[in-house]
């Protein structure tokens, strides 16, 4: 295990600025309202801010206040934060992010969760973590890497785990496979519920039927990115690696669609984009879609105590009745504001909810 500090040199930032400044944007076709994708006026203003006003080094300095490390597990170099707790008896908490975000999803809550020892890794192919040699990974494989990180590398005998998006999937595999060590899980979504989507209408309750109809429409209107990310990630990779504007358009459209948009700042977006750009991981991160679409094994039963924080602007929140039938729920909270990026959008509310969960499973 090696200590790690984030540092992007000035030449890398200067090259980014030159590329942004030479962007050729498409002409407008009177559809600048996100209806056919990323709004051109917004993207133009974002690129101007990213190039001329945004300062990455403020975020870099903030992040480097916290201890970071890298270690190799099964040929994968894993980057992670390991932030000590103020409480000596605190249970370790493993936080896993998703796409198209990173460990930055949780950075705002680092100082708010100081009672707990936080382990916050970068998924393989994201930020400073590498992919395995085969070039993709799935949530079950990440769960195995995380468990070895927690138990073999860091020496924990038990821990709690939390996550959303792909992080939710990884957390669920940890719970299903290691119920002795994983003492509880906290989820901010349960993913797309195919069981309800594929069920006959007359077998569903009113809320479940409403969910099914919304999910089918969402797949029709919003789901194309999943097919592209999973089936042809390398074709998309060339644009994501060569054009800051193209990368920004692909990523920011998801932040707009999946979040409580007014809670995000331009700095939040530029932090995300700069991390992806300088590490050149916008293309490696999407390889997880291939792994999860074509190689993911069955999950198995989850028996550990589970908390759900349901954010109202998240992607397709599942019906509560289905969640309570399928998870051993000890705490279900309908959050007042926020979307898919949870702790990034509502750090105080997220941290309070996590603390309540940790107090429950620590009794």
Secondary structure, DSSP 4 states (H G I P E B T S, - for coil): -EEE-----HHHHHHHHHHHHT--PPPP-S-TTTTTSS-HHHHHHHHHHHHHT--HHHHHHHHTTS-EEEEEETTEEEEEEEE--SSTTPPPEEEE--SS--THHHHTTTGGGTTS-EEEEPPTTSTTPPPPTTS---HHHHHHHHHHIIIIIS--S-EEEEESTHHHHHHHHHHHH-TTTEEEEEES-----HHHHTS-GGGS-HHHHHHHHHHHHHHHHHTHHHHHHHH-HHHHHHHHHH-HHHHHHHHHHHHHHHS-GGG--HHHHHHHHHHHHHHT-HHHHTHHHHHHHHSPPP-----S-EEEEE-TBSSSPPPHHHHHHHS-EEEEEE-SS-BTTHHHH-HHHHHHHHHHHHHHHH-
